[in-house]
């Protein structure tokens, strides 16, 4: 009786051992799959962080360019506002030079251009 019970117990022990090893392998596979999954996520996250840093750098460059453009536009606006006054001064100077140099032809030409109200 003992040998048959012992054989039965050994068979049950082998079955339990086989089942345990199978479940252990499944757990190992789960661990490996999860490890790969999280490694992939971490890798993608690092790529996204790098891309985000590059985008931030590009945005900073664009902001700098926009600030330069605003400065240029403001300077041009100031120049345009001063343009009529500058034109008047140049025309007056030309008229005065024409009168001073006694060249009526130059004076007549300037007046023909419509600057006679200056």
RAVENDA-V234699 format. One record per pair of residues at least 12 apart in sequence whose C-alpha atoms are under 10 Angstrom apart, sorted by sequence separation. I is the first residue (numbers start at 0). J is the second residue. D is the distance in Angstrom with one decimal. If there is no record, write none. Layout:
<<I/J/D> <I/J/D>>
//
This chain:
<<93/105/8.5> <94/106/6.0> <97/109/9.2> <93/106/8.2> <94/107/9.4> <94/108/9.9> <94/109/7.3> <93/109/8.2> <94/110/8.8> <91/109/9.8> <90/109/7.9> <90/110/9.9> <94/114/9.3> <94/115/9.5> <91/114/8.8> <94/117/9.5> <90/114/7.4> <91/115/9.8> <90/115/9.7> <91/117/7.0> <87/114/8.4> <90/117/8.0> <86/114/9.9> <88/117/9.1> <87/117/6.8>>
//
